[in-house]
Amino acid sequence: IAGIMELIMRSLAAVSLTIIFGYAGAAAASPLAWIGSVAVLLYSYLKAMKNLRKKQAEIDAVVSEPETLDSQAESFNINEER
């Protein structure tokens, strides 16, 4: 998606800015395309980090539950004599 955004931004900037600013507009097309692709990547990064933080919080909640070995043994009936 970022590559498609970069291509679209580069094409639009090259055509429109070249008409208005000439060579300087064409030279500005690449940096503007990078900014357009970074916008897409930044959104994806922030969304992924939010999901990872949520999953990490769920894992931390499970790991931090105070459970002793005796209670684990009772749940598996290890302490029963056979």
Helices and strands as residue ranges (DSSP letters): H 2-21, H 23-27, H 29-63, H 69-76
